[in-house]
Structure formats: C-alpha cells, structure tokens
Amino acid sequence: MTGKIVVIGAGIGGLSAAAWLAKSGLDVTVLEAHVYPGGCAGTFFHGGYRFDAGATLAAGFEPDGGMTRLGAALGIEWPVEPAAVAMRVHLPDGSTVTRWSDPQRWQAERVAAFGAEAESFWRWQERTADQLWDVALRGVPWPPQDLSDLLALGRTGLGLAARAPLAAPQLLSDAFRPVRARLNGASSPLQHYVDGQLLIAAQATSAAANALYGAAALDMPRRGVAHVRGGVGSLAEALADAVRRHGGQVLNRQRVTSVEPAPGGNYRIRTERKGEFDTHTVLFNLPPWDAAALLRDAAPEPLRRAERPADGWGAFMLYVGLDGSIVPPGAPLHYQVLKGGSPGEGASVFLSLSLPGDARRAPEGHRALTVSTHTDLHAWWRLFEHDRPAYEARKAEYAERVLALAEVALPGLRGAARLVMDGTPVTFQRFTGRSLGWVGGFPQTSLFRAWGPRLGRGLWLVGDSIFPGQSVLATALGGARVAAAAGRDLAHAN
C-alpha cells in the first residue's frame, strides 16, 4: 500500500495533524495499534462502563480557544458542555478551593482562600499565561531548529516589539527560574495548592517547574474547561472522523514494528499484521525514544541518544463504576485531594466523574470514575519482572491508599463502588505502547526541554514531547503546528 504521509499513533496530537493534512488535500494514513483512538486520552469500555484511560480534563473550548478554533477549521462540532467549575481542590488542612471558570468568582474564591496579599502572584500568573498561550496559538516553532525557525520567531513576534512575549524583561528573567521564585512568602495553603496543580499540569512542583511554563500550566482551568459527553475519547473519535471526512484513513489494530529506509528516499512501515506502507513523510505520535526504537539504525543521531527523563512519571490508576446516588446534585466532575508533603506517590489524587445521565458512560443511576496519582515507573517494573507477588501486593496497597484519599472528595465511595479496576505503568505500556508506561510528557523544568518536531528528512514528532507540551489542548495545538510545517516541506519538495 502507498501513502504520501503516515501518522503512527492515533493520539490527539497525531489525529490533529492528520486532520489538518487531510483537509489540505494530502494523502494521509493513521496507523493505531489499539482498537480505538485517543491513546492516553482514550476512553475504554469495561463491565458496562466507559472509563477515561488517562487524560480527563479538557480545555480550550472558550469562544476563541484553541479547540474551538480547531473544530471550526476542521468542521468538527465537539461533544462538550461548558464547565462552571473546573475542579474542586481539597487542601491538607481540610479546606477546599473551588476553581471557578468565571474570572470574577475565581478571584473572590482565591482571595478568600489565600488572602489579598497573594493577588500579586495571580496577576503575574494570568498575565504571563495569556502571553504564553498566545504564542502557542500562533504555532510558534519552539525550540527553533534552523534559520527558518529563527526567522519565524521574529515574524510571529516572539523576538520583537509589542507582541514579543519573551522580549519583556520580566518574562526573560522568568524564563530561567522556577515558579517558586514568584511564591516568596506564600502561605502554606497557597504553596500546597500551587504544587498540587503544577504536578498534574506540568509534572513538577513549584521548586522545579519553569516559571513561564508553570504560569501557563496553572492557567488551564481558565482556558475553557468543558465536560465531554461520552468521555474524553470522544474528542479523539471526532478528530478521527474528521480525518476520514477529509479523505484520509485511520486504521486500527495496526501496531507498527519498524520504519525502514526505502527506494526513492521513502520509508517502508511494517506492522504486526503484515501490513506494509510506503511513504515519504512519517509523523510519530510517540515519545522520542519509542520513535528511535522503530527506526533502529535509520534513526537520526540526536534521536538515537534520546533517553527517558529520570524525573519523569508514571501513573497509578483506579477505574471505578459506582452508584451515582453518593454524588450530590450539581457537584463538580473533577477533584484534586492533597494529603500534604510531597504530592507524588499517592499523596495527591485526581478524580474525574462522568456526566450525570451520560448513557454512553454508565448504566442508569451510575457514574464512571477515573482516579489517578503520580508514581515512580521503575519500582513497579522491578517488582513486575522479579517479584510478581510483591507487585500484586503493591497494587492492593496503592488501591487502598488512593481510595482513602478519594473518599475525602466523595464520602461513601468504597461502599458505592460496583466495579474497581487498577492500572499501573505496566498497564499503560501494554495499552498505549509507551515504553515503561511513561506518561504526562517532560516535567516542564526548562523552556529547552521540549523536543523540536523535525527529526530528520521526512520524519516528524508530535504529541506531549514537543511544545507546548501535555494536555489535550497542548497536543492538539502541537499537532496543528507540525501539520503546517510538514505541509510546507512537502510543498517545497514538489
């Protein structure tokens, strides 16, 4: 089979890029190993419930937001409902903070929770985030990989004049320091809140998270959070439908085993099902080291040196089908519960409920619930490979720990649970193909940590490893950016 462009992996980044390229009239084929699209932002069916596999918070649906623009450009009507409350956060001291979507209600809430003296921090955060998201929405090529990228930075305003986000002196200084530098004298509740939010949105706490990235990550609830009917995977399904509607293909059960050079400067892609696809352009919706494993000796030199970050995270998950009667009417769908101390390894859990009455997600009167916590990858794999009973014991211990913390947000959860399944980094590797089950993208500790999307001649990277990073919104914007760059390369080649 022959296709001009092949996308490996039907995550949000890959599908966004594929839909843009197909709409441009190019011949696009997406190869997905699983039976449904979405990857870490997919939704799977089990025991009468549909659970969000990993990503559960969807943003970018405000009137001029990134997902709204993407939908308008691709002819997609997203299956979403605006969320009045982005989430409710339970702090270690027993207090709660409701993250309202409305700016005035959020300001009143944070003043009540953290005091008026913290307003200088929030003003900095919102001002900085507005500029950083503007950069992301304009598809700025970051980090620059060649002279044309540097010239593009100037054209988009990153290096010059009034629309120059990184040219402002205060932003230049923030580019090289952590968020904590902006939290001098912060109260304990504010410190706990910011650290908890940064861990789920930037994969690092305030001591390490880059101030610019951190400001944008803290801004996610202000970026048009919406509840997705049918689960977050419905967004991937809508993108896959757009690929097909514009003339492309999305093929499931096509796990790629190798990408090899082929005659004429092309690449030959082989799959487990004996499929062969010849193409001159490959987009990898994979982490860099997994792309290198497929290319083997054909991998460009920088890609051969790609290594998983030592400070990267895995996730321990619980998927719970529960009697919905324990959820108060009008309750938020998203919660974070913080135990205190370092928020990793079960000391912070994030909960996401299905919409009430969403028949695609749960039987009548029931709700689907996804609960997650950050965890070290390597400890799970050591036990799984060398001490399977200890691995099973650790799963049971983590399930109890996570359920206990989740009950802070949803009292009576254990008694209402009708189905409980767990997932570890081992599970994530099996179902997403990401080696060791690494999820969440690079901890956002430096502006230069993201990979440039151009890997080599005809080879591109999309997903949470490129700017602007993790989240459904960020990977969708990254996919659109790569589609534009790859399309320009193809036009020049012709």
C-alpha positions as CSV (number, residue, x, y, z in Angstrom):
1,M,0.0,0.0,0.0
2,T,1.3,3.5,-0.7
3,G,0.5,6.7,1.1
4,K,2.2,10.1,1.0
5,I,2.0,10.7,4.7
6,V,1.7,8.1,7.5
7,V,1.0,9.1,11.1
8,I,2.0,6.4,13.7
9,G,-0.4,6.6,16.7
10,A,-3.9,8.0,16.9
11,G,-3.4,10.2,20.0
12,I,-4.8,13.7,20.0
13,G,-1.5,15.2,18.5
14,G,-1.4,12.7,15.7
15,L,-5.0,13.0,14.8
16,S,-4.9,16.8,14.9
17,A,-2.0,16.8,12.5
18,A,-3.6,14.1,10.3
19,A,-6.9,16.0,10.0
20,W,-5.1,19.3,9.1
21,L,-3.0,17.5,6.4
22,A,-6.0,15.6,5.0
23,K,-8.0,18.9,4.8
24,S,-5.1,20.3,2.8
25,G,-5.7,17.6,0.2
26,L,-2.8,15.4,1.2
27,D,-2.9,11.6,1.2
28,V,-2.8,10.7,5.0
29,T,-3.0,7.3,6.8
30,V,-3.1,7.0,10.5
31,L,-1.9,3.7,12.0
32,E,-3.2,2.9,15.5
33,A,-2.2,-0.2,17.5
34,H,-5.3,-0.2,19.6
35,V,-9.0,-0.8,18.7
36,Y,-9.9,2.8,19.5
37,P,-8.2,6.2,19.1
38,G,-7.0,8.6,21.7
39,G,-4.0,6.8,23.4
40,C,-3.6,8.3,26.8
41,A,-6.7,10.5,26.1
42,G,-8.8,7.5,25.0
43,T,-12.0,6.1,26.6
44,F,-12.4,2.3,27.0
45,F,-15.4,0.1,27.8
46,H,-15.4,-2.5,30.6
47,G,-18.2,-4.1,32.7
48,G,-20.9,-1.7,31.4
49,Y,-18.9,1.5,32.0
50,R,-16.7,3.6,29.7
51,F,-13.7,4.9,31.5
52,D,-11.3,7.7,30.5
53,A,-7.9,5.9,30.4
54,G,-5.7,8.8,31.4
55,A,-6.3,12.4,30.5
56,T,-9.7,13.5,31.8
57,L,-9.6,17.3,31.8
58,A,-10.4,19.0,28.5
59,A,-9.8,22.7,28.0
60,G,-9.6,25.2,25.1
61,F,-13.3,25.4,24.4
62,E,-13.8,29.1,25.2
63,P,-15.2,31.2,22.3
64,D,-11.7,31.9,20.8
65,G,-9.9,28.9,22.4
66,G,-7.6,26.5,20.7
67,M,-10.0,23.6,20.5
68,T,-12.8,25.9,19.3
69,R,-10.6,27.2,16.5
70,L,-9.5,23.7,15.6
71,G,-13.1,22.5,15.5
72,A,-14.2,25.4,13.3
73,A,-11.3,24.9,10.9
74,L,-11.9,21.1,10.6
75,G,-15.7,21.1,10.6
76,I,-16.0,19.4,14.0
77,E,-18.8,20.0,16.4
78,W,-17.2,18.9,19.7
79,P,-19.5,16.9,22.1
80,V,-18.9,19.2,25.0
81,E,-20.7,21.2,27.7
82,P,-19.0,24.2,29.4
83,A,-18.0,23.6,32.9
84,A,-18.9,26.3,35.5
85,V,-16.4,24.6,37.9
86,A,-13.1,23.3,36.5
87,M,-12.4,21.4,39.7
88,R,-12.6,21.4,43.5
89,V,-9.3,21.1,45.4
90,H,-9.1,19.6,48.9
91,L,-6.1,21.0,50.8
92,P,-4.2,19.2,53.5
93,D,-5.7,21.4,56.3
94,G,-9.2,20.3,55.4
95,S,-10.2,23.5,53.5
96,T,-11.4,23.4,49.9
97,V,-10.8,25.7,46.9
98,T,-13.3,25.7,44.1
99,R,-11.7,26.6,40.8
100,W,-14.5,28.5,39.1
101,S,-14.3,29.1,35.4
102,D,-15.8,32.6,35.8
103,P,-12.9,35.1,36.4
104,Q,-14.8,37.1,39.0
105,R,-15.9,34.1,41.0
106,W,-12.4,32.6,40.8
107,Q,-10.8,35.9,42.1
108,A,-13.3,36.0,45.0
109,E,-12.6,32.4,45.8
110,R,-8.8,32.7,45.8
111,V,-8.8,35.9,47.9
112,A,-11.0,34.0,50.5
113,A,-8.7,31.0,50.4
114,F,-5.2,32.6,50.1
115,G,-5.7,36.3,51.1
116,A,-5.5,39.5,49.2
117,E,-1.7,39.5,49.6
118,A,-1.5,36.6,47.1
119,E,-3.1,38.6,44.3
120,S,0.2,39.8,43.0
121,F,1.1,36.2,42.3
122,W,-2.2,35.5,40.5
123,R,-1.9,38.7,38.5
124,W,1.6,37.6,37.4
125,Q,0.3,34.1,36.5
126,E,-2.6,35.3,34.4
127,R,-0.6,38.0,32.6
128,T,2.2,35.6,31.8
129,A,-0.1,32.8,30.8
130,D,-2.0,35.0,28.4
131,Q,1.2,35.7,26.5
132,L,2.4,32.1,26.5
133,W,-0.9,30.7,25.2
134,D,-0.9,33.4,22.6
135,V,2.5,32.1,21.4
136,A,1.1,28.5,21.4
137,L,-2.0,29.5,19.4
138,R,0.2,31.2,16.8
139,G,2.1,28.0,16.2
140,V,5.5,29.4,17.2
141,P,8.3,26.9,16.2
142,W,9.8,26.3,19.6
143,P,12.5,25.3,20.2
144,P,13.9,26.7,16.9
145,Q,15.7,24.1,14.9
146,D,17.1,26.0,12.0
147,L,17.4,29.5,10.5
148,S,13.9,29.4,9.1
149,D,12.5,28.8,12.6
150,L,14.5,31.7,13.9
151,L,13.1,33.9,11.2
152,A,9.6,32.7,12.0
153,L,10.1,33.6,15.7
154,G,10.7,37.2,14.6
155,R,7.7,37.2,12.2
156,T,5.3,35.8,14.9
157,G,6.6,38.5,17.4
158,L,8.5,36.2,19.8
159,G,11.6,38.3,19.3
160,L,10.3,41.8,18.6
161,A,8.1,44.6,19.7
162,A,4.8,44.7,21.5
163,R,3.8,41.1,20.7
164,A,7.1,39.8,21.9
165,P,6.3,37.6,24.9
166,L,9.9,36.7,25.7
167,A,11.2,40.1,25.0
168,A,9.7,41.7,28.1
169,P,12.3,42.0,30.8
170,Q,10.2,40.3,33.5
171,L,9.5,37.4,31.2
172,L,13.1,37.0,30.2
173,S,14.0,36.6,33.9
174,D,11.2,34.2,34.5
175,A,12.4,32.1,31.6
176,F,15.4,30.9,33.7
177,R,13.8,30.5,37.2
178,P,11.2,28.3,38.8
179,V,7.7,29.2,39.9
180,R,8.7,29.2,43.5
181,A,10.7,32.4,42.8
182,R,7.2,34.1,42.4
183,L,5.9,32.5,45.6
184,N,8.1,34.3,48.1
185,G,6.4,34.4,51.4
186,A,3.4,32.3,50.2
187,S,1.1,30.9,52.8
188,S,1.0,27.1,53.3
189,P,-2.4,26.7,51.6
190,L,-1.2,28.6,48.5
191,Q,2.0,26.6,48.4
192,H,0.1,23.3,48.6
193,Y,-2.5,24.4,46.0
194,V,0.1,25.6,43.5
195,D,2.3,22.5,44.0
196,G,-0.7,20.2,43.5
197,Q,-1.9,21.9,40.4
198,L,1.6,22.1,38.9
199,L,2.2,18.4,39.5
200,I,-0.9,17.4,37.4
201,A,-0.4,20.1,34.7
202,A,3.4,20.5,34.5
203,Q,4.7,17.2,36.0
204,A,6.8,19.2,38.5
205,T,6.2,21.2,41.6
206,S,7.0,24.9,42.1
207,A,10.6,24.3,43.2
208,A,11.4,22.9,39.8
209,A,8.7,23.9,37.3
210,N,9.9,26.7,34.9
211,A,8.1,29.9,35.8
212,L,6.8,30.6,32.2
213,Y,5.6,27.0,31.6
214,G,4.2,26.9,35.1
215,A,2.2,30.1,34.6
216,A,0.6,28.5,31.5
217,A,0.0,25.2,33.3
218,L,-1.7,26.9,36.2
219,D,-4.0,28.7,33.7
220,M,-5.6,25.5,32.3
221,P,-8.8,25.9,34.2
222,R,-9.1,29.4,32.8
223,R,-8.9,28.0,29.2
224,G,-12.5,27.0,28.6
225,V,-12.7,23.7,30.6
226,A,-15.6,21.6,29.3
227,H,-17.2,18.3,30.1
228,V,-17.1,15.8,27.3
229,R,-20.1,13.7,26.6
230,G,-19.1,10.1,26.1
231,G,-15.7,10.6,27.7
232,V,-12.5,12.4,26.6
233,G,-12.0,9.7,24.0
234,S,-15.0,11.3,22.1
235,L,-12.7,14.1,21.2
236,A,-10.3,11.6,19.5
237,E,-13.2,10.0,17.8
238,A,-14.3,13.3,16.4
239,L,-10.8,14.0,15.1
240,A,-10.6,10.5,13.5
241,D,-14.0,11.2,11.8
242,A,-12.6,14.5,10.5
243,V,-9.5,12.7,9.1
244,R,-11.8,10.3,7.2
245,R,-14.2,13.0,6.1
246,H,-11.4,14.9,4.5
247,G,-10.2,11.9,2.6
248,G,-7.7,10.3,5.0
249,Q,-7.6,6.9,6.7
250,V,-7.5,5.8,10.3
251,L,-6.6,2.2,10.6
252,N,-6.9,0.4,14.0
253,R,-5.1,-2.8,15.1
254,Q,-2.1,-1.8,13.1
255,R,0.8,-1.9,15.6
256,V,3.9,-0.7,13.8
257,T,7.0,-2.9,14.2
258,S,9.6,-1.0,12.1
259,V,10.2,2.1,9.9
260,E,13.0,1.5,7.3
261,P,14.5,3.5,4.5
262,A,13.0,2.5,1.1
263,P,14.0,3.3,-2.5
264,G,13.4,6.9,-3.8
265,G,14.1,8.5,-0.4
266,N,10.9,6.9,1.0
267,Y,10.2,4.9,4.2
268,R,8.7,1.5,4.5
269,I,6.5,0.9,7.5
270,R,5.7,-2.6,8.6
271,T,3.0,-3.7,11.1
272,E,2.4,-6.8,13.2
273,R,-0.5,-7.7,10.8
274,K,2.0,-7.9,7.9
275,G,0.9,-4.6,6.6
276,E,3.4,-2.5,4.6
277,F,3.0,1.2,3.9
278,D,5.4,3.2,1.7
279,T,5.6,6.9,2.4
280,H,7.9,9.9,2.1
281,T,6.7,11.5,5.4
282,V,6.3,9.9,8.8
283,L,4.8,11.6,11.8
284,F,5.5,9.8,15.1
285,N,2.8,10.3,17.7
286,L,5.2,8.7,20.2
287,P,7.8,9.6,22.8
288,P,11.2,10.2,21.1
289,W,12.9,7.0,22.3
290,D,9.9,4.9,21.0
291,A,10.3,6.5,17.6
292,A,14.0,5.7,17.7
293,A,13.2,2.1,18.5
294,L,11.1,1.8,15.3
295,L,13.7,3.5,13.1
296,R,16.6,1.5,14.6
297,D,19.8,2.2,12.6
298,A,17.9,4.7,10.4
299,A,17.2,7.0,13.4
300,P,18.9,10.4,13.1
301,E,21.8,10.8,15.6
302,P,20.0,13.0,18.1
303,L,17.1,10.6,18.3
304,R,19.5,7.7,19.0
305,R,20.6,9.5,22.1
306,A,17.1,10.0,23.3
307,E,16.5,8.8,26.9
308,R,13.5,8.8,29.2
309,P,13.8,11.6,31.7
310,A,14.9,10.4,35.2
311,D,12.4,12.7,36.8
312,G,9.5,11.5,34.5
313,W,6.4,10.0,36.0
314,G,4.1,7.0,35.6
315,A,0.5,6.8,36.9
316,F,-1.3,4.5,39.2
317,M,-5.0,4.5,38.2
318,L,-8.3,3.3,39.6
319,Y,-11.3,2.9,37.3
320,V,-14.5,2.8,39.4
321,G,-18.0,2.1,38.4
322,L,-20.2,3.4,41.2
323,D,-23.8,4.0,42.4
324,G,-24.3,7.6,41.4
325,S,-26.5,8.3,44.5
326,I,-23.5,9.3,46.6
327,V,-22.7,12.2,44.3
328,P,-24.6,15.4,45.4
329,P,-26.7,17.1,42.7
330,G,-24.7,19.8,40.9
331,A,-21.4,18.5,42.3
332,P,-18.2,19.2,40.3
333,L,-16.9,16.4,38.0
334,H,-13.2,17.0,38.8
335,Y,-11.5,16.9,42.2
336,Q,-7.9,17.0,43.5
337,V,-7.2,15.8,47.0
338,L,-3.8,16.7,48.6
339,K,-2.6,14.8,51.7
340,G,0.4,17.1,52.5
341,G,4.1,16.8,52.0
342,S,5.4,15.9,48.5
343,P,2.3,15.4,46.3
344,G,3.7,12.4,44.4
345,E,3.2,8.7,45.2
346,G,-0.4,8.7,46.5
347,A,-0.2,12.0,48.4
348,S,-2.2,13.7,45.6
349,V,-5.1,12.1,43.8
350,F,-7.1,13.5,40.9
351,L,-10.7,12.3,40.4
352,S,-12.9,12.7,37.3
353,L,-16.6,11.6,37.1
354,S,-18.7,11.1,34.1
355,L,-21.5,13.5,33.4
356,P,-24.8,12.6,35.2
357,G,-27.2,10.8,32.9
358,D,-24.5,10.1,30.2
359,A,-25.8,6.7,29.0
360,R,-22.6,6.2,26.9
361,R,-20.5,6.2,30.1
362,A,-22.5,4.2,32.7
363,P,-25.8,2.4,33.3
364,E,-28.8,4.5,34.5
365,G,-28.1,5.8,38.0
366,H,-24.4,5.0,37.9
367,R,-21.3,7.0,37.2
368,A,-17.9,6.2,35.8
369,L,-15.0,7.5,37.8
370,T,-11.3,7.7,37.0
371,V,-8.8,8.3,39.8
372,S,-5.1,8.8,39.3
373,T,-1.9,9.5,41.2
374,H,1.7,10.1,40.1
375,T,4.1,7.2,40.8
376,D,7.7,6.2,40.0
377,L,8.0,4.0,37.0
378,H,10.9,1.8,37.9
379,A,9.7,0.4,41.2
380,W,6.6,-1.1,39.5
381,W,8.7,-2.7,36.8
382,R,11.3,-4.1,39.2
383,L,8.6,-5.9,41.1
384,F,6.7,-7.0,38.0
385,E,9.8,-8.6,36.5
386,H,11.3,-10.1,39.6
387,D,8.7,-10.5,42.3
388,R,5.2,-10.8,41.0
389,P,3.5,-11.4,44.4
390,A,5.1,-8.2,45.7
391,Y,3.8,-6.4,42.6
392,E,0.3,-7.6,43.3
393,A,0.6,-6.6,47.0
394,R,1.8,-3.1,46.0
395,K,-1.2,-2.7,43.7
396,A,-3.6,-3.6,46.6
397,E,-1.7,-1.2,48.9
398,Y,-1.9,1.6,46.4
399,A,-5.6,0.9,45.7
400,E,-6.4,1.3,49.4
401,R,-4.3,4.4,49.8
402,V,-5.9,6.1,46.7
403,L,-9.4,5.1,47.7
404,A,-9.0,6.5,51.2
405,L,-7.8,9.8,49.8
406,A,-10.5,9.8,47.1
407,E,-13.2,9.4,49.8
408,V,-12.3,12.9,51.1
409,A,-13.9,14.2,47.9
410,L,-16.6,11.6,47.6
411,P,-17.6,10.2,51.0
412,G,-19.0,6.7,50.8
413,L,-17.1,5.9,47.6
414,R,-16.0,2.4,48.7
415,G,-19.4,1.4,49.7
416,A,-20.9,2.7,46.4
417,A,-18.3,1.1,44.2
418,R,-19.7,-1.7,42.0
419,L,-16.5,-2.2,40.0
420,V,-12.9,-1.3,40.8
421,M,-10.0,-1.9,38.4
422,D,-6.4,-0.8,38.8
423,G,-3.8,0.3,36.3
424,T,0.0,0.7,36.8
425,P,2.8,1.8,34.5
426,V,2.9,-1.8,33.3
427,T,-0.7,-1.5,32.2
428,F,0.0,1.8,30.4
429,Q,2.8,0.3,28.4
430,R,0.6,-2.6,27.3
431,F,-2.3,-0.4,26.2
432,T,-0.6,2.7,24.9
433,G,2.7,1.3,23.6
434,R,4.7,3.9,25.5
435,S,7.8,2.1,26.9
436,L,7.7,1.6,30.6
437,G,4.3,3.3,30.7
438,W,5.8,6.8,30.8
439,V,3.0,9.4,30.7
440,G,2.5,13.1,31.1
441,G,5.3,14.5,29.0
442,F,8.5,16.0,30.1
443,P,8.4,17.7,33.5
444,Q,8.3,21.3,32.5
445,T,11.5,22.5,34.2
446,S,13.1,24.3,31.3
447,L,12.0,26.1,28.1
448,F,14.5,24.0,26.2
449,R,13.4,20.6,27.4
450,A,10.8,20.1,24.7
451,W,11.9,18.3,21.5
452,G,11.8,20.1,18.2
453,P,9.3,18.4,16.0
454,R,11.6,17.9,12.9
455,L,13.6,14.7,13.5
456,G,15.1,14.4,10.0
457,R,14.3,14.3,6.3
458,G,10.6,13.4,6.2
459,L,10.5,12.5,9.9
460,W,8.4,14.4,12.4
461,L,7.4,14.2,16.1
462,V,4.0,15.1,17.6
463,G,2.5,14.6,21.0
464,D,3.4,15.7,24.5
465,S,7.2,15.7,23.9
466,I,7.0,18.9,21.7
467,F,6.0,22.5,22.6
468,P,3.5,23.3,24.0
469,G,3.6,20.0,25.9
470,Q,1.0,17.9,27.6
471,S,-2.8,18.1,27.8
472,V,-5.5,17.6,25.2
473,L,-5.3,21.3,24.2
474,A,-1.5,21.4,24.1
475,T,-1.1,18.3,22.0
476,A,-3.8,19.4,19.6
477,L,-2.1,22.7,19.1
478,G,1.3,21.0,18.6
479,G,-0.3,18.6,16.0
480,A,-1.6,21.6,14.0
481,R,1.8,23.3,14.2
482,V,3.6,20.2,12.9
483,A,1.0,19.7,10.1
484,A,1.7,23.2,8.9
485,A,5.5,22.7,8.9
486,A,5.3,19.3,7.2
487,G,2.9,20.7,4.6
488,R,5.4,23.4,3.8
489,D,8.2,20.9,3.4
490,L,6.1,18.8,1.1
491,A,5.1,21.9,-1.0
492,H,8.8,22.8,-1.4
493,A,9.7,19.3,-2.3
494,N,7.2,19.3,-5.1
